[in-house]
Amino acid sequence: MLWHSFGTIAALLQEIVNIYPSINPPTLTAHQSNRVCNALALLQCVASHPETRSAFLAAHIPLFLYPFLHTVSKTRPFEYLRLTSLGVIGALVKTDEQEVINFLLTTEIIPLCLRIMESGSELSKTVATFILQKILLDDTGLAYICQTYERFSHVAMILGKMVLQLSKEPSARLLKHVVRCYLRLSDNPRAREALRQCLPDQLKDTTFAQVLKDDTTTKRWLAQLVKNLQEGQVTDPRGIPLPPQ
């Protein structure tokens, strides 16, 4: 209904474009933020509906949201704007469709997610990490991230920073997505080899035992991750892991 009614999508896009001048310099008000987020909520409905999703992508509508994901202001109007924009992308990746993953990879969503994962609010970090997780769970997405050392190392560096931060300010929900990202990376042979060197110690010891005590799923993922990294390693008689021959 929204997509096919005359002028509606154009009006919603106009609401989005109208606040671009308020992004830089960052002068966005709460009223402006609320108004554009209402438009984004309607676009999220279009993005999540199976009959309109392909047309939504073909029209490159998500690109109108990318400037919002580039913002770094910590004020509430900007945080709300980023979170709602991430919600639209999150609605797309929930469908597990190849078309969505291909679109996001070719439009460079990963660096935007990584930036938010590093410096956003807990809720924004959670949604951004969920988006990265869904991209990784797709074979094309995993191959893309592990294709070059630069891509993999950027992802691994941000995930490592998040683990360190989570050890100081625990969040079971965010930790769950971080662990799932690591576990999926360990499915790639080259990434698995690199993770043997760079997996944070906090994921190997009991740092998160209390946070995960009631979360059997994440505990199982974490155990599988450690097992994946141990497999294929050669151990000498003194118990020191040696690189595979």
Residue frames relative to the residue before (quaternion, step in Angstrom):
aa qw qx qy qz dx dy dz
M 1.0000 0.0000 0.0000 0.0000 0.00 0.00 0.00
L 0.6783 0.4875 -0.2886 0.4678 3.58 0.82 -1.03
W 0.7026 0.4934 -0.2760 0.4322 3.55 0.81 -1.07
H 0.7667 0.4032 -0.1970 0.4590 3.57 0.92 -0.93
S 0.5657 0.5863 -0.4145 0.4055 3.62 1.17 -0.20
F 0.5707 -0.6648 0.3733 0.3048 3.54 -0.82 1.06
G 0.8720 0.1455 -0.1184 0.4522 3.55 -0.93 1.01
T 0.5010 0.6919 -0.4256 0.2987 3.62 1.20 -0.28
I 0.6878 0.4680 -0.2904 0.4729 3.60 0.80 -0.99
A 0.6182 0.5406 -0.3394 0.4587 3.59 1.03 -0.77
A 0.6543 0.5088 -0.3063 0.4682 3.58 1.00 -0.82
L 0.6473 0.5104 -0.3155 0.4701 3.60 1.02 -0.81
L 0.6536 0.5000 -0.3107 0.4757 3.59 1.00 -0.82
Q 0.6099 0.5464 -0.3487 0.4560 3.58 1.09 -0.67
E 0.6117 0.5434 -0.3389 0.4645 3.58 1.07 -0.75
I 0.6631 0.5051 -0.2965 0.4661 3.58 1.01 -0.86
V 0.6967 0.4847 -0.2762 0.4509 3.57 0.79 -1.06
N 0.6006 0.6071 -0.3539 0.3815 3.58 1.05 -0.73
I 0.7422 0.4057 -0.2497 0.4713 3.62 1.04 -0.60
Y 0.3594 0.7441 -0.4924 0.2731 3.61 1.22 0.09
P 0.6651 0.5071 -0.3339 0.4348 3.65 0.88 -0.80
S 0.6617 0.5146 -0.3045 0.4523 3.61 1.20 -0.47
I 0.5412 0.6328 -0.3940 0.3892 3.56 1.31 -0.09
N 0.8060 0.0050 0.0423 0.5903 3.55 0.94 -0.91
P 0.4045 -0.3144 -0.8088 0.2887 1.51 -0.88 2.35
P 0.5840 -0.6370 0.3833 0.3259 3.61 -1.11 0.69
T 0.1483 0.8076 -0.5494 0.1547 3.58 -0.11 1.32
L 0.3017 0.7971 -0.4805 0.2068 3.59 1.30 0.24
T 0.2581 -0.7679 0.5697 0.1387 3.57 -0.88 1.00
A 0.6681 -0.4897 0.3717 0.4192 3.57 -1.27 0.29
H 0.6403 0.5316 -0.3245 0.4496 3.59 1.01 -0.82
Q 0.6587 0.5009 -0.3079 0.4695 3.58 0.92 -0.91
S 0.6527 0.5295 -0.3048 0.4480 3.54 0.96 -0.94
N 0.6570 0.5113 -0.3075 0.4608 3.60 0.90 -0.91
R 0.6618 0.5260 -0.3064 0.4376 3.55 0.96 -0.91
V 0.7072 0.4409 -0.2754 0.4793 3.58 0.83 -0.96
C 0.6276 0.5370 -0.3448 0.4459 3.62 1.06 -0.63
N 0.5872 0.5443 -0.3662 0.4743 3.59 1.16 -0.50
A 0.6394 0.5062 -0.3147 0.4856 3.58 1.06 -0.80
L 0.6508 0.5190 -0.3112 0.4585 3.59 1.00 -0.84
A 0.6154 0.5509 -0.3421 0.4480 3.59 1.06 -0.74
L 0.6485 0.4992 -0.3129 0.4821 3.58 1.05 -0.75
L 0.6426 0.5136 -0.3188 0.4708 3.59 1.05 -0.78
Q 0.5961 0.5653 -0.3616 0.4409 3.58 1.12 -0.63
C 0.6069 0.5467 -0.3452 0.4622 3.58 1.08 -0.70
V 0.6546 0.5021 -0.3030 0.4771 3.58 0.99 -0.87
A 0.6622 0.5292 -0.2968 0.4397 3.58 0.98 -0.93
S 0.7400 0.4283 -0.2328 0.4634 3.58 0.98 -0.78
H 0.5990 0.5739 -0.3682 0.4198 3.62 1.22 -0.25
P 0.4903 -0.7077 0.4213 0.2850 3.62 -0.71 1.04
E 0.6809 0.5052 -0.3008 0.4367 3.60 1.08 -0.61
T 0.7639 0.3486 -0.1967 0.5061 3.60 1.15 -0.41
R 0.4705 0.7206 -0.4272 0.2771 3.61 1.24 -0.33
S 0.6741 0.5062 -0.3073 0.4415 3.60 0.85 -0.95
A 0.6601 0.4938 -0.3029 0.4782 3.56 0.97 -0.85
F 0.5964 0.5722 -0.3331 0.4538 3.58 1.12 -0.78
L 0.6913 0.4535 -0.2631 0.4972 3.59 0.97 -0.90
A 0.6472 0.5368 -0.3225 0.4347 3.58 0.93 -0.89
A 0.6821 0.4591 -0.2730 0.4995 3.57 1.14 -0.65
H 0.3820 -0.7601 0.4468 0.2769 3.61 1.36 -0.01
I 0.1666 0.8271 -0.5186 0.1384 3.58 1.11 0.68
P 0.6302 0.5535 -0.3722 0.3974 3.68 0.87 -0.75
L 0.5794 0.6047 -0.3830 0.3898 3.61 1.09 -0.57
F 0.5863 0.5741 -0.3693 0.4362 3.59 1.17 -0.50
L 0.6723 0.5009 -0.2863 0.4639 3.60 1.23 -0.49
Y 0.5335 0.6803 -0.3966 0.3087 3.59 1.14 -0.55
P 0.6101 0.5440 -0.3796 0.4332 3.66 0.97 -0.63
F 0.6260 0.5339 -0.3389 0.4562 3.61 1.10 -0.64
L 0.6639 0.5009 -0.2990 0.4679 3.58 1.08 -0.74
H 0.6045 0.5593 -0.3422 0.4524 3.58 1.26 -0.38
T 0.5608 0.6374 -0.3917 0.3547 3.61 1.16 -0.47
V 0.2217 -0.7966 0.5530 0.1022 3.56 -1.15 0.66
S 0.4361 0.7063 -0.4628 0.3111 3.61 1.24 -0.11
K 0.3650 -0.7643 0.5006 0.1790 3.57 -0.93 0.94
T 0.4383 0.7080 -0.4651 0.3005 3.61 1.23 0.00
R 0.6666 -0.5432 0.3412 0.3796 3.56 -1.18 0.61
P 0.6456 0.5174 -0.3569 0.4338 3.69 0.83 -0.79
F 0.6837 0.4722 -0.2922 0.4736 3.60 0.96 -0.81
E 0.6333 0.5298 -0.3339 0.4547 3.58 0.99 -0.79
Y 0.6424 0.5169 -0.3031 0.4777 3.58 1.02 -0.87
L 0.6461 0.5283 -0.3057 0.4583 3.56 1.02 -0.86
R 0.6654 0.4936 -0.3007 0.4724 3.60 0.92 -0.91
L 0.6649 0.5214 -0.3020 0.4415 3.55 0.92 -0.96
T 0.6766 0.4819 -0.2947 0.4723 3.59 0.93 -0.87
S 0.6250 0.5236 -0.3321 0.4744 3.60 1.08 -0.72
L 0.6356 0.5142 -0.3194 0.4792 3.58 1.01 -0.82
G 0.6055 0.5796 -0.3425 0.4245 3.58 1.10 -0.71
V 0.6281 0.5247 -0.3291 0.4709 3.58 1.09 -0.72
I 0.6654 0.4814 -0.2948 0.4885 3.59 0.95 -0.92
G 0.6284 0.5469 -0.3220 0.4498 3.57 1.05 -0.82
A 0.6333 0.5273 -0.3237 0.4649 3.58 1.05 -0.77
L 0.6313 0.5321 -0.3265 0.4602 3.58 1.09 -0.70
V 0.7336 0.4439 -0.2592 0.4445 3.60 0.75 -1.04
K 0.5367 0.6335 -0.4039 0.3841 3.60 1.16 -0.43
T 0.6293 0.5740 -0.3303 0.4068 3.58 1.16 -0.57
D 0.2927 -0.7867 0.4932 0.2285 3.62 1.27 -0.35
E 0.4116 0.7162 -0.4696 0.3117 3.59 1.05 0.69
Q 0.5568 -0.6325 0.4354 0.3167 3.57 -0.99 0.91
E 0.6124 0.5797 -0.3356 0.4199 3.56 1.02 -0.86
V 0.6538 0.5116 -0.3011 0.4691 3.57 1.01 -0.86
I 0.6637 0.5085 -0.3060 0.4553 3.59 0.86 -0.98
N 0.6518 0.5192 -0.3148 0.4544 3.59 0.91 -0.90
F 0.6445 0.5208 -0.3199 0.4594 3.57 0.97 -0.87
L 0.6975 0.4821 -0.2810 0.4496 3.59 0.83 -0.99
L 0.6468 0.5136 -0.3269 0.4595 3.59 1.01 -0.73
T 0.7104 0.4571 -0.2698 0.4622 3.59 0.93 -0.85
T 0.7148 0.4058 -0.2634 0.5049 3.60 1.21 -0.29
E 0.4978 -0.7263 0.3892 0.2708 3.58 1.26 0.51
I 0.1742 0.8020 -0.5482 0.1608 3.58 0.81 1.00
I 0.5817 0.6409 -0.3764 0.3303 3.60 1.05 -0.73
P 0.6685 0.4827 -0.3353 0.4557 3.68 0.79 -0.81
L 0.6275 0.5319 -0.3377 0.4575 3.59 1.08 -0.70
C 0.6490 0.5036 -0.3116 0.4775 3.58 0.97 -0.85
L 0.6571 0.5237 -0.3170 0.4397 3.59 0.92 -0.89
R 0.6314 0.5298 -0.3389 0.4537 3.57 1.01 -0.75
I 0.6761 0.4741 -0.2879 0.4850 3.58 0.96 -0.88
M 0.6153 0.5506 -0.3395 0.4505 3.60 1.06 -0.74
E 0.6828 0.4895 -0.2801 0.4644 3.56 1.11 -0.67
S 0.8614 0.1532 -0.0162 0.4840 3.57 0.82 -0.94
G 0.5175 0.6630 -0.4214 0.3392 3.64 1.18 0.06
S 0.6538 -0.4427 0.4009 0.4646 3.54 -1.32 -0.17
E 0.6940 -0.4746 0.3178 0.4384 3.58 -1.22 0.30
L 0.6704 0.5045 -0.3047 0.4509 3.58 0.94 -0.88
S 0.6558 0.4963 -0.3079 0.4784 3.59 0.97 -0.85
K 0.6204 0.5365 -0.3342 0.4644 3.58 1.01 -0.81
T 0.6542 0.5326 -0.3124 0.4368 3.57 0.95 -0.91
V 0.6872 0.4649 -0.2878 0.4784 3.60 0.88 -0.91
A 0.6478 0.5167 -0.3203 0.4591 3.61 0.96 -0.84
T 0.6640 0.4906 -0.3018 0.4767 3.61 1.00 -0.82
F 0.6003 0.5474 -0.3471 0.4686 3.58 1.13 -0.69
I 0.6425 0.5168 -0.3215 0.4656 3.60 0.98 -0.85
L 0.6487 0.5038 -0.3104 0.4786 3.59 0.95 -0.89
Q 0.6289 0.5476 -0.3234 0.4473 3.58 0.99 -0.87
K 0.6826 0.4863 -0.2872 0.4638 3.58 0.88 -0.95
I 0.6236 0.5185 -0.3371 0.4782 3.59 1.09 -0.67
L 0.6638 0.5115 -0.2948 0.4592 3.58 0.97 -0.89
L 0.6513 0.5360 -0.3200 0.4314 3.59 1.00 -0.77
D 0.6076 0.4923 -0.3475 0.5174 3.57 1.29 -0.26
D 0.5412 -0.6534 0.4189 0.3236 3.60 -0.85 0.93
T 0.6380 0.5236 -0.3237 0.4626 3.58 1.02 -0.79
G 0.6582 0.5182 -0.2993 0.4568 3.56 1.00 -0.87
L 0.6479 0.5116 -0.3127 0.4697 3.57 0.97 -0.88
A 0.6625 0.5068 -0.3020 0.4615 3.57 0.92 -0.93
Y 0.6346 0.5433 -0.3251 0.4432 3.58 1.02 -0.84
I 0.7055 0.4650 -0.2700 0.4617 3.59 0.83 -0.98
C 0.7333 0.4088 -0.2306 0.4920 3.59 1.05 -0.73
Q 0.4334 0.7325 -0.4393 0.2875 3.58 1.30 -0.01
T 0.7949 0.1160 -0.0639 0.5921 3.59 1.00 -0.78
Y 0.5999 -0.5730 0.4173 0.3710 3.54 -1.19 0.59
E 0.6228 0.5685 -0.3445 0.4127 3.59 1.03 -0.80
R 0.6675 0.4923 -0.3072 0.4666 3.59 0.92 -0.88
F 0.6786 0.4909 -0.2981 0.4579 3.55 0.84 -1.00
S 0.6909 0.4975 -0.2984 0.4315 3.59 0.81 -0.97
H 0.6108 0.5401 -0.3525 0.4593 3.59 1.11 -0.64
V 0.6588 0.4981 -0.2967 0.4795 3.57 0.95 -0.93
A 0.6779 0.5005 -0.2898 0.4539 3.59 0.89 -0.99
M 0.6369 0.5354 -0.3284 0.4470 3.58 1.03 -0.79
I 0.6793 0.4788 -0.2940 0.4721 3.59 0.90 -0.92
L 0.6397 0.5130 -0.3290 0.4684 3.61 0.94 -0.82
G 0.6401 0.5310 -0.3182 0.4550 3.59 1.02 -0.81
K 0.6415 0.5126 -0.3138 0.4766 3.58 1.01 -0.84
M 0.6493 0.5251 -0.3153 0.4509 3.56 1.02 -0.81
V 0.6274 0.5271 -0.3372 0.4635 3.59 1.01 -0.79
L 0.6416 0.5231 -0.3169 0.4629 3.57 0.96 -0.87
Q 0.6716 0.4900 -0.2896 0.4743 3.57 0.94 -0.90
L 0.6587 0.5154 -0.3018 0.4576 3.58 1.01 -0.83
S 0.6010 0.5528 -0.3642 0.4479 3.58 1.14 -0.50
K 0.6938 0.4345 -0.2584 0.5130 3.58 1.25 -0.51
E 0.7820 0.1181 -0.0431 0.6105 3.58 1.09 -0.83
P 0.1742 -0.8508 0.4859 0.0989 3.62 0.28 1.23
S 0.0533 0.7419 -0.6678 0.0268 3.52 -1.22 0.71
A 0.3720 -0.7641 0.4828 0.2114 3.58 -0.34 1.24
R 0.6526 0.5360 -0.3172 0.4315 3.58 0.97 -0.86
L 0.6876 0.4655 -0.2764 0.4839 3.57 0.92 -0.93
L 0.6290 0.5462 -0.3286 0.4449 3.58 0.98 -0.85
K 0.6039 0.5783 -0.3477 0.4242 3.59 1.03 -0.81
H 0.6931 0.4670 -0.2731 0.4764 3.59 0.90 -0.95
V 0.6282 0.5385 -0.3325 0.4526 3.59 1.03 -0.79
V 0.6636 0.4977 -0.3003 0.4708 3.59 0.91 -0.94
R 0.6500 0.5133 -0.3262 0.4556 3.60 0.96 -0.83
C 0.6169 0.5349 -0.3432 0.4643 3.61 1.05 -0.69
Y 0.6553 0.5060 -0.3047 0.4709 3.57 0.93 -0.91
L 0.6545 0.5247 -0.3155 0.4436 3.57 0.91 -0.95
R 0.6690 0.4900 -0.3026 0.4699 3.57 0.93 -0.87
L 0.6183 0.5382 -0.3465 0.4561 3.62 0.99 -0.74
S 0.6540 0.5364 -0.3121 0.4326 3.56 1.05 -0.77
D 0.5404 0.6043 -0.4058 0.4220 3.61 1.27 -0.09
N 0.6563 0.4754 -0.3030 0.5015 3.59 1.26 -0.40
P 0.5054 -0.6997 0.4043 0.3027 3.64 -0.61 1.06
R 0.6838 0.4734 -0.2991 0.4678 3.61 0.91 -0.88
A 0.6532 0.4998 -0.3134 0.4746 3.57 0.98 -0.82
R 0.6221 0.5509 -0.3372 0.4425 3.58 1.02 -0.80
E 0.6437 0.5215 -0.3145 0.4635 3.56 1.00 -0.85
A 0.6734 0.4891 -0.2918 0.4713 3.58 0.97 -0.88
L 0.6516 0.5333 -0.3182 0.4357 3.59 1.00 -0.83
R 0.5542 0.5987 -0.4009 0.4167 3.59 1.14 -0.47
Q 0.7118 0.4341 -0.2463 0.4942 3.54 1.17 -0.63
C 0.8263 0.3060 -0.1118 0.4595 3.59 0.96 -0.84
L 0.4142 0.6889 -0.5059 0.3129 3.65 1.16 0.13
P 0.4905 -0.6870 0.4420 0.3035 3.63 -0.71 1.01
D 0.5697 -0.6187 0.4312 0.3265 3.56 -1.05 0.84
Q 0.5984 0.6008 -0.3589 0.3902 3.59 1.09 -0.69
L 0.6657 0.4758 -0.3046 0.4875 3.59 1.22 -0.43
K 0.6665 0.4910 -0.2923 0.4787 3.58 1.29 -0.21
D 0.7262 0.3907 -0.2390 0.5127 3.58 1.16 -0.54
T 0.6963 -0.4902 0.3342 0.4041 3.60 -1.19 -0.42
T 0.2276 0.8190 -0.5033 0.1554 3.61 1.24 0.34
F 0.8044 0.2920 -0.1303 0.5007 3.59 0.85 -0.98
A 0.2961 0.7919 -0.4938 0.2032 3.60 1.26 0.24
Q 0.6867 0.4854 -0.2856 0.4596 3.58 0.91 -0.92
V 0.6493 0.5269 -0.3150 0.4489 3.59 0.96 -0.88
L 0.7771 0.3706 -0.1702 0.4794 3.57 0.98 -0.89
K 0.3499 0.7937 -0.4643 0.1787 3.59 1.24 0.00
D 0.7633 0.3217 -0.1920 0.5264 3.62 1.10 -0.62
D 0.6168 0.5507 -0.3318 0.4540 3.59 1.31 0.03
T 0.1678 -0.8366 0.5145 0.0848 3.57 0.20 1.27
T 0.6171 0.5669 -0.3519 0.4171 3.60 1.04 -0.73
T 0.7066 0.4486 -0.2714 0.4752 3.59 0.78 -1.01
K 0.6107 0.5376 -0.3516 0.4631 3.59 1.06 -0.68
R 0.6489 0.5092 -0.3130 0.4708 3.58 1.02 -0.79
W 0.6366 0.5217 -0.3207 0.4687 3.60 1.00 -0.83
L 0.6616 0.5158 -0.3012 0.4535 3.56 0.94 -0.92
A 0.6486 0.5071 -0.3099 0.4755 3.58 0.98 -0.85
Q 0.6507 0.5100 -0.3107 0.4689 3.58 1.02 -0.81
L 0.6131 0.5530 -0.3366 0.4528 3.58 1.06 -0.79
V 0.6743 0.4860 -0.2910 0.4739 3.58 0.83 -1.01
K 0.6437 0.5230 -0.3174 0.4597 3.59 1.00 -0.84
N 0.6382 0.5385 -0.3192 0.4481 3.59 0.96 -0.89
L 0.6984 0.4723 -0.2712 0.4644 3.57 0.97 -0.88
Q 0.6519 0.5072 -0.3179 0.4655 3.58 1.17 -0.48
E 0.6103 0.5728 -0.3528 0.4183 3.58 1.08 -0.69
G 0.7784 0.3139 -0.2436 0.4860 3.55 -0.98 0.88
Q 0.5776 0.5561 -0.3857 0.4566 3.55 1.28 -0.13
V 0.2892 -0.7335 0.5898 0.1745 3.55 -1.10 0.77
T 0.1687 -0.8000 0.5711 0.0740 3.57 -0.84 0.97
D 0.3434 -0.7303 0.5470 0.2225 3.59 -0.89 0.89
P 0.7294 -0.4659 0.2588 0.4288 3.65 -1.19 0.32
R 0.6628 0.4957 -0.3198 0.4612 3.60 1.16 -0.44
G 0.5614 -0.6383 0.3713 0.3735 3.58 1.29 0.09
I 0.4999 0.6400 -0.4337 0.3904 3.56 1.27 0.35
P 0.4234 -0.7075 0.4926 0.2782 3.63 -0.67 1.02
L 0.1450 -0.7652 0.6227 0.0753 3.53 -1.02 0.87
P 0.5651 -0.5910 0.4312 0.3815 3.61 -1.09 0.55
P 0.5900 -0.5732 0.4228 0.3803 3.61 -1.12 0.63
Q 0.4772 -0.6719 0.4890 0.2858 3.57 -1.06 0.77
